[in-house]
Amino acid sequence: YYNISVSFMEGLSGLTVWANDSVGNVNSSYFEFIFDHNYPVITLLTPQNASITNANLIEIDVVDTTLESIWYNNGSGNYSLNLPYEIDCSFYEGNYSILVWANDTIGRVSFKYFEFTFDHIKPVISLLSPANNTVTDTMWVNVSVSDLTLHTVWYSWDGGVTNNSIWDGYYNISVSFMEGLSGLTVWANDSVGN
């Protein structure tokens, strides 16, 4: 037998070996090999790692010459991934860590760790006092606004002609009312646009 030393590139390679004997008989054989020198490469496509997001999918790309399987853990168990490598996160709310693994047929395993803050819920606006549709002589309206990633709160007494921003956790709004029916509109958005 003969040892042949050849440096092959990553991927499919072919090798033809010829032999002849002293009376001129010639024979050849062709062999194919898949060379895999590298570990699987896992890349996060969307959303951005360590971001606050309202994304419904986590999109992953995995590259390897002899890729065998991909799986992930979101804290509640291991789950297989198939093409396209997407994780449904439409029901996630709050902070989540995702660990993604990939292995190839040679047994090389890679993993990547990703963190996200998911916010799919709109801010909640509640009137604390005075009660809605009541007669009152107070000049204060107390409103509660809550959200996981609250960004901005603003209000208007005049149908949106004049908007006033407020920034505290509980919102006491002071205004001089005219006698009669008055209306207050309060808006809130969070850092992902809900």
Phi, psi and omega in degrees: 000163182231141173264128179245125179253115181225141176266110182263152176278163176298135176108200183284129177226150178239151180220125175252130179243128178249149175215146174222155179254182187287348178258005174097007175286132182237140176216156176216156175222144179248133180233143176242142179224148169250118180261129181230101182264350191244156172282154174302144179252120181255127181231132174277123179270305177207153349285179180292140178300145179062030182255163168264125190214157170245023179299149177261347180225142167258121183253128184240147170239137178229131181235129173194144181298321183238045182303132181250309182206158179224138177211164182217163175227128179251016181100349180242008179141171178268139181225138178284151175239136174238165178299139349288147184281085183232138178249123178288117180237021182294339181258000178284142176215126181099204184275130178225143172246135180237129176247125183244132176242153172216140175229156178248176186290345177277344178104008177282133181240132173242156174213155176222145181246130180230147177233142180216154166246115181264136179220099179254000187253136177291153175302148179259125180247125181231136174275120181267315178197149349290167180297149180297143177060039177240163175268132183213160175244009181281155176256003182247138171239128182252120184237140175252133177231127180225146177190150179301321183230048182305134183245305186219142173231135176214162184215165177211142174262347189241037175073021177097000178294315178242120179251137179238129179269144176223153192231358185274171179290318173247138191246111173260117183251123180251131180208151175270114181275151167273158177297136177113194183289130177232149179235147179232130174245129178240132177243152174211144171224159179251181189289351175253006174095007175288000000 
